[in-house]
C-alpha cells in the first residue's frame, strides 16, 4: 500500500503548480507522514538563494551542499553557519569544482542574462558526482512574474585507462509564469520535466570533464526548453484559439454554407458519372 501511495503522491506532485511545491509537499506529508523521507528525497523543490558575505556572491542551496543545518558555498568553500567537520571534496575535486563554477557562471550569463548558478562536486569510489544548479527569476514586474529552476545531477565513472569516462545525467527543469493584465486577466502557467541521458566521452586536455559535462547540460536544457515550449505554450495557444474565434459568426456561417454547397455539387456529379 505504501508503494502505491508513493506513486500516487509523486503523480499528483507532477501535476501541481511548481511555484507551490513546498506547500503541496508539506500538505502531502501531513496527510501521510510515513512517506516523509521518500517524498523529500524524490521531489525536486525550487532552489533558494543565499549570500556568501566573505566574497560578496550569491549561491544556491540544495541537499547536495547541505550538512546538518549548514550549507557550503562553492565560492569560499566555507559552511554557513560555520561547521568544523562538514563534508568537503578532495583537493583535486575542489580545483575542478572551482573551474566548473566559473564555466557555468559564464554559461548562465550567456543563456539567461542574469540569475544565479552553483556547482557542487563530491567524490565517489570510481569517479565523482556533481550537481549543476541554475535559477533565473523574473525582473520583478508587477504584471509578469516567473521563475526557471534547473537541476542537473551528473555521475562520472572514470575508466582505468583515464582516457575515457562514462557520464550519466539526470536533469529536472521547473518553470512557472504568471501574467496579470487588464486585457487578459490573470493566467498561471507552469510545469516541470525530468529527463536522463548517458554517454561515453574521451577525456583529455582538449576534452576535459567540464567540457564534456557542459555539452551534455547545454543539449539537455535546449531539449527541455523546446519540449516545454511545445507542450505548455503551444498547447495553451491551441486551446485559446479553439475557445475564441477572431472571425465574425456570420462569416463562419457563410463559409460553412459554401462548403456544404460544394460538397453537394460534388456528390451530384459523382452520381451522374
C-alpha positions in Angstrom: 0.0 0.0 0.0 2.9 2.4 0.8 4.4 2.0 -2.7 1.0 2.7 -4.3 0.6 5.7 -2.0 4.1 7.0 -3.0 3.4 6.5 -6.7 0.1 8.4 -6.4 1.7 11.2 -4.4 4.5 11.6 -6.9 2.0 11.6 -9.8 0.0 14.3 -8.0 3.1 16.4 -7.4 3.9 16.3 -11.1 0.5 17.9 -11.9 0.5 20.6 -9.3 1.9 24.1 -9.9 5.7 24.3 -9.4 5.5 27.6 -7.5 3.5 25.9 -4.8 5.7 22.7 -4.5 6.8 23.5 -0.9 3.2 24.0 0.4 1.8 21.0 -1.5 4.7 18.8 -0.3 4.1 19.8 3.3 0.4 19.1 2.9 1.1 15.6 1.5 3.5 14.8 4.3 0.8 15.9 6.8 -1.7 13.5 5.2 0.8 10.6 5.0 3.7 11.1 7.5 5.2 7.7 6.6 6.1 9.0 3.1 8.1 11.9 4.5 11.6 10.6 3.7 10.6 9.2 0.3 8.9 12.4 -0.8 11.7 14.7 0.4 14.3 12.6 -1.5 12.2 12.2 -4.7 10.6 15.6 -5.2 12.8 18.5 -6.5 12.0 21.8 -4.8 12.5 25.3 -6.1 16.1 26.5 -5.4 16.8 29.0 -2.7 19.4 31.7 -2.8 22.0 32.6 0.0 24.7 35.2 0.1 28.4 34.4 0.7 29.4 37.5 2.6 33.1 36.8 2.5 33.2 37.1 -1.3 30.0 39.0 -1.9 28.4 36.4 -4.2 25.1 34.6 -4.2 24.9 30.8 -4.3 22.1 28.2 -4.4 21.0 25.9 -1.6 20.2 22.2 -2.1 20.6 18.9 -0.3 23.9 18.3 -2.1 25.7 21.2 -0.3 24.0 20.8 3.0 25.5 19.2 6.1 23.1 19.3 9.0 21.7 22.8 9.1 24.7 24.4 7.3 25.3 25.0 3.6 28.6 25.1 1.8 29.4 28.0 -0.5 31.0 27.0 -3.8 32.9 30.3 -3.9 34.7 30.2 -0.5 34.2 26.5 0.3 33.0 27.5 3.8 29.9 26.5 5.6 27.2 28.9 6.8 26.6 28.6 9.7 30.2 27.6 10.3 30.8 23.8 10.6 34.2 22.3 11.6 33.7 18.8 10.4 31.5 19.4 7.3 31.8 17.2 4.2 34.4 18.6 1.7 35.5 17.5 -1.8 39.1 16.2 -2.2 41.7 18.7 -3.2 41.7 17.6 -6.8 37.9 17.7 -7.0 37.8 21.1 -5.3 40.0 22.6 -8.1 37.6 21.0 -10.7 34.7 22.5 -8.7 36.2 26.0 -8.8 36.7 25.8 -12.6 33.2 24.3 -13.1 31.6 27.2 -11.2 33.5 29.7 -13.3 32.5 28.0 -16.6 28.8 27.6 -15.7 28.7 31.2 -14.4 29.6 32.3 -17.9 27.1 29.8 -19.4 24.3 31.2 -17.2 25.1 34.8 -18.1 25.1 34.0 -21.9 21.9 31.9 -21.9 19.8 33.6 -19.1 21.3 37.1 -18.9 21.1 37.0 -15.1 20.2 34.7 -12.3 22.3 32.6 -10.0 24.3 29.3 -10.7 26.2 26.9 -8.5 28.1 23.7 -9.0 28.9 21.2 -6.2 31.1 18.1 -6.6 31.7 15.1 -4.3 33.9 12.0 -4.5 32.8 8.5 -5.5 34.7 5.2 -5.4 35.4 5.1 -9.1 35.0 8.7 -10.1 32.9 11.6 -8.8 29.4 13.1 -9.0 28.1 16.6 -9.0 25.1 18.9 -9.4 24.7 22.0 -11.6 22.1 24.4 -10.4 20.6 27.4 -12.3 17.9 29.8 -11.1 16.5 32.7 -13.0 13.6 34.7 -11.6 11.6 37.4 -13.3 12.6 41.1 -13.3 10.1 42.0 -10.6 7.4 43.3 -13.0 4.0 43.5 -11.3 2.2 42.3 -14.5 4.5 39.4 -15.3 6.1 37.0 -12.8 8.0 33.8 -13.3 10.9 31.6 -12.5 13.2 29.0 -14.1 14.9 26.3 -11.9 17.1 23.7 -13.4 18.9 20.9 -11.5 21.4 18.7 -13.3 22.8 15.7 -11.4 25.8 14.1 -13.2 27.6 10.9 -12.2 31.1 10.4 -13.8 32.7 6.9 -13.8 36.3 7.2 -14.9 37.8 4.3 -16.8 41.0 2.6 -15.6 42.9 4.0 -18.7 42.0 7.5 -17.7 41.3 8.4 -21.3 37.5 7.8 -21.3 34.7 8.3 -18.9 31.0 7.4 -18.6 28.6 10.2 -17.9 25.1 9.8 -16.6 23.0 13.0 -16.5 19.6 13.5 -14.8 18.1 16.9 -15.4 15.0 18.5 -14.0 13.6 21.9 -15.1 10.8 23.7 -13.3 9.1 26.7 -15.0 6.2 28.9 -14.0 4.8 32.1 -15.4 2.0 34.3 -14.1 0.6 37.3 -16.1 -1.9 39.8 -14.8 -3.1 42.3 -17.4 -6.4 44.2 -17.7 -7.0 42.8 -21.2 -6.4 39.1 -20.5 -6.8 38.9 -16.7 -4.7 36.6 -14.6 -3.2 33.4 -16.1 -0.9 30.9 -14.4 1.3 28.5 -16.5 3.8 26.1 -15.0 5.2 22.6 -15.1 8.3 20.5 -14.7 10.2 17.9 -16.8 12.8 15.3 -15.9 15.0 13.7 -18.5 18.0 11.4 -18.4 21.0 10.8 -20.8 24.1 8.6 -20.7 27.2 8.7 -22.9 30.9 7.8 -23.0 33.3 10.5 -23.9 37.1 10.8 -24.3 38.9 12.8 -21.5 42.0 14.8 -22.4 43.4 18.3 -22.2 41.3 19.2 -25.3 38.2 17.5 -23.8 38.3 17.8 -20.0 35.4 16.7 -17.8 34.0 20.3 -17.6 33.7 20.5 -21.4 32.0 17.1 -21.7 29.5 17.8 -18.9 28.9 21.3 -20.3 28.0 20.0 -23.7 25.5 17.4 -22.1 23.9 20.1 -19.9 23.6 22.5 -22.8 22.0 20.0 -25.1 19.6 18.8 -22.4 18.5 22.3 -21.4 17.8 23.1 -25.1 15.7 19.9 -25.4 13.8 20.6 -22.3 13.2 24.2 -23.3 11.9 23.2 -26.7 9.6 20.5 -25.1 8.2 23.0 -22.6 7.6 25.4 -25.4 5.7 22.8 -27.5 3.8 21.2 -24.6 2.8 24.2 -22.4 2.9 27.3 -24.7 1.9 25.5 -27.9 -0.9 23.6 -26.3 -2.2 26.6 -24.4 -2.2 28.6 -27.7 -4.2 25.9 -29.4 -6.8 25.8 -26.6 -7.2 29.6 -26.5 -7.6 29.7 -30.3 -10.2 27.0 -30.1 -12.2 28.8 -27.4 -12.1 32.2 -29.1 -12.6 32.9 -32.8 -11.3 36.1 -34.5 -13.9 35.9 -37.3 -17.5 37.0 -37.3 -20.3 34.5 -36.7 -22.0 35.4 -40.0 -18.7 34.9 -41.9 -18.4 31.4 -40.3 -22.0 30.6 -41.3 -21.4 31.8 -44.9 -18.2 29.7 -45.1 -20.0 26.6 -43.7 -22.8 27.1 -46.3 -20.3 27.3 -49.1 -18.6 24.2 -48.0 -22.0 22.4 -47.9 -22.9 23.6 -51.4 -19.6 22.4 -52.8 -19.9 19.0 -51.2 -23.5 18.6 -52.5 -22.3 19.6 -56.0 -19.5 17.1 -55.9 -21.8 14.3 -54.8 -24.3 15.1 -57.6 -21.5 15.0 -60.2 -20.3 11.6 -58.9 -23.8 10.2 -59.0 -24.2 11.3 -62.7 -20.9 9.6 -63.6 
